[in-house]
Amino acid sequence: MNRKILNWEIGGFFFILLFGTGLHFAFELSNFWTPVALFAAVNESTWEHLKMVFWPGLFFFLVEYRFLKGQVANYWVAKAWCLYIMPLVIAIGWYAAIAILGENIFSINIALFVGAIFVGQYFSYRILTGDKISALNPRYAIYAILVLTLAFASFTYFPPRIFLFEHMDLADTGQYGILDSYDGLLLFGK
């Protein structure tokens, strides 16, 4: 059984990696079509890059559940941890790299993306193959996933005016939310 779970988690790694990469370009490729903004990165803010691991991860986990349901302990707890860990690794890693290096380095961004997916899938595997966590009701894990889903679904359209949501490349732009181009023309104002 652990081999089956490992295969699913490896498959999830590649699925999230491939589809997440595609989400970086999907909004621009859709000619900035607003409905695509729900899933795709719409600017160069940290928040928008976190969607690149969240949405493919959530989709994969919903499909995976159908095949592992009833065969593993802690399914929703494992997936909640994964969906929270991947964005945290990216956000903390990116701001740490900027603080240390003083510049945005593309290869480090790619390594953070890949590393975040690996760490998330690793934790998911460890929780799935571990002992049942009786103290954590799966319902709370599902609620945690729903809260994150609501945040990712709404903050693109209604971003808080804080640094995490600001379109930037190491410079304050004062731009938030959906851009009609990456040159900075906003659909949802400053």
C-alpha positions as CSV (number, residue, x, y, z in Angstrom):
1,M,0.0,0.0,0.0
2,N,2.8,2.4,0.8
3,R,4.1,1.9,-2.8
4,K,0.7,2.9,-4.2
5,I,0.6,6.0,-2.1
6,L,4.2,6.9,-3.1
7,N,3.3,6.5,-6.7
8,W,0.3,8.8,-6.3
9,E,2.4,11.4,-4.5
10,I,5.1,11.3,-7.1
11,G,2.4,11.6,-9.8
12,G,1.0,14.6,-7.8
13,F,4.4,16.2,-7.8
14,F,4.7,16.1,-11.6
15,F,1.0,17.1,-12.1
16,I,1.4,20.2,-9.8
17,L,4.7,21.1,-11.4
18,L,3.4,20.9,-15.0
19,F,0.0,22.5,-14.5
20,G,1.4,25.1,-12.1
21,T,4.0,26.2,-14.6
22,G,1.2,26.5,-17.2
23,L,-0.8,28.7,-14.8
24,H,2.0,31.2,-14.7
25,F,1.3,32.0,-18.4
26,A,-2.4,31.1,-18.8
27,F,-3.8,34.5,-18.0
28,E,-1.6,36.2,-20.6
29,L,-2.2,33.5,-23.1
30,S,-6.0,33.9,-22.6
31,N,-5.6,37.5,-23.7
32,F,-6.2,38.6,-20.1
33,W,-9.6,37.1,-20.0
34,T,-10.9,37.8,-16.5
35,P,-12.5,34.4,-15.7
36,V,-9.1,32.7,-16.2
37,A,-7.8,35.0,-13.4
38,L,-9.4,32.7,-10.8
39,F,-6.8,30.1,-11.4
40,A,-3.9,31.7,-13.2
41,A,-1.3,34.3,-12.0
42,V,-2.5,37.7,-13.0
43,N,0.5,39.8,-12.0
44,E,3.9,39.3,-10.5
45,S,2.9,39.5,-6.8
46,T,3.9,36.8,-4.4
47,W,0.2,35.8,-3.9
48,E,-0.4,35.2,-7.5
49,H,2.6,32.8,-7.7
50,L,1.2,30.8,-4.8
51,K,-1.9,30.0,-6.9
52,M,0.5,28.0,-9.1
53,V,0.8,25.3,-6.5
54,F,-2.6,25.6,-4.8
55,W,-5.0,25.1,-7.7
56,P,-3.2,22.2,-9.4
57,G,-2.7,20.7,-5.9
58,L,-6.4,21.0,-5.0
59,F,-7.5,19.5,-8.3
60,F,-5.1,16.6,-8.1
61,F,-6.1,15.8,-4.5
62,L,-9.8,15.7,-5.4
63,V,-9.1,13.2,-8.2
64,E,-6.6,11.2,-6.0
65,Y,-9.3,10.9,-3.2
66,R,-11.5,8.9,-5.5
67,F,-8.7,6.3,-5.8
68,L,-7.4,6.3,-2.2
69,K,-10.7,6.8,-0.3
70,G,-10.9,4.3,2.5
71,Q,-7.4,3.0,1.9
72,V,-5.4,5.5,3.9
73,A,-5.6,7.2,7.2
74,N,-5.6,11.0,7.5
75,Y,-6.3,11.8,3.8
76,W,-7.8,15.3,4.4
77,V,-5.3,16.1,7.1
78,A,-2.4,15.2,4.8
79,K,-3.8,17.3,1.9
80,A,-4.6,20.3,4.1
81,W,-1.0,20.3,5.3
82,C,0.3,20.0,1.8
83,L,-1.9,22.9,0.5
84,Y,-0.7,25.1,3.3
85,I,3.0,24.1,3.2
86,M,3.6,24.6,-0.5
87,P,2.6,28.3,-0.5
88,L,4.4,28.9,2.8
89,V,7.7,27.4,1.4
90,I,7.4,29.7,-1.7
91,A,6.6,32.8,0.2
92,I,9.1,32.4,3.0
93,G,11.8,31.2,0.6
94,W,11.2,34.1,-1.8
95,Y,11.3,36.8,0.9
96,A,14.3,35.2,2.5
97,A,16.2,35.0,-0.8
98,I,15.4,38.7,-1.5
99,A,16.6,39.7,2.0
100,I,19.8,37.7,1.6
101,L,20.7,38.3,-2.0
102,G,19.0,41.7,-2.6
103,E,17.7,40.7,-6.0
104,N,15.2,38.5,-7.7
105,I,17.0,35.5,-9.3
106,F,14.9,33.4,-11.7
107,S,16.7,30.1,-11.0
108,I,16.0,30.5,-7.3
109,N,12.3,31.2,-8.0
110,I,12.2,27.9,-10.0
111,A,14.0,26.0,-7.3
112,L,11.6,27.4,-4.7
113,F,8.6,26.3,-6.8
114,V,10.0,22.8,-7.3
115,G,11.1,22.6,-3.7
116,A,7.8,23.7,-2.4
117,I,6.0,21.0,-4.3
118,F,8.5,18.4,-3.2
119,V,8.1,19.4,0.5
120,G,4.3,19.5,0.3
121,Q,4.1,16.0,-1.4
122,Y,6.7,14.6,1.1
123,F,4.7,15.8,4.1
124,S,1.5,14.5,2.5
125,Y,3.1,11.0,2.0
126,R,4.4,10.9,5.5
127,I,1.0,11.8,7.0
128,L,-0.8,9.4,4.7
129,T,1.5,6.5,5.6
130,G,1.7,7.4,9.3
131,D,-0.5,6.3,12.2
132,K,-4.1,7.6,12.3
133,I,-4.2,11.1,13.8
134,S,-7.3,10.7,16.0
135,A,-7.0,14.1,17.5
136,L,-7.6,15.8,14.2
137,N,-11.1,15.4,12.8
138,P,-11.0,15.2,9.0
139,R,-13.8,17.8,9.0
140,Y,-11.5,20.4,10.4
141,A,-8.9,19.7,7.7
142,I,-11.7,20.1,5.0
143,Y,-12.7,23.4,6.6
144,A,-9.1,24.5,6.5
145,I,-8.9,23.6,2.8
146,L,-12.2,25.5,2.2
147,V,-10.8,28.6,3.9
148,L,-7.8,28.5,1.7
149,T,-9.9,27.9,-1.4
150,L,-12.1,30.9,-0.6
151,A,-9.0,33.1,-0.1
152,F,-7.5,32.0,-3.4
153,A,-10.8,32.5,-5.2
154,S,-11.4,36.0,-3.8
155,F,-8.1,37.7,-3.2
156,T,-7.2,37.9,-6.9
157,Y,-10.4,39.9,-7.6
158,F,-10.3,41.8,-4.3
159,P,-6.7,41.9,-3.1
160,P,-5.8,43.4,0.3
161,R,-3.5,46.4,-0.1
162,I,-0.4,44.8,1.5
163,F,3.0,43.7,0.1
164,L,2.0,40.1,-0.5
165,F,-0.5,41.1,-3.1
166,E,1.4,43.9,-4.8
167,H,2.5,43.5,-8.4
168,M,6.3,43.9,-8.2
169,D,9.8,43.0,-9.3
170,L,11.6,44.3,-6.2
171,A,10.0,47.8,-6.6
172,D,6.8,49.1,-5.2
173,T,4.3,49.6,-8.0
174,G,1.2,50.4,-6.1
175,Q,-0.7,48.0,-8.4
176,Y,-2.8,45.1,-7.1
177,G,-5.1,42.6,-8.6
178,I,-5.9,41.9,-12.2
179,L,-3.8,43.7,-14.7
180,D,-4.9,43.9,-18.4
181,S,-1.2,43.5,-19.3
182,Y,1.9,43.0,-17.3
183,D,2.9,46.5,-18.3
184,G,0.7,47.7,-15.5
185,L,-2.7,48.8,-16.7
186,L,-5.2,47.8,-14.0
187,L,-8.7,46.5,-14.4
188,F,-9.4,46.8,-10.7
189,G,-7.7,50.1,-9.9
190,K,-5.0,51.1,-7.5
